[in-house]
């Protein structure tokens, strides 16, 4: 019986690794991981363009 529980835990862990790897590959293929710093600079530039609020 213990062997089936260990096998089940291994399958769940393997599925979690597969899901994480799939998410990473999907993000890398879609370009979500490229130019991470660019988003920060675009936000700062957008804030500079707004008039000050009082």
Secondary structure, 3 states (H helix, E strand, C coil): CHHHHHHHHHHHHHHHHHHHHHHHHHHHHHCCCCCHHHHHHHHHHHHHHCCCCC
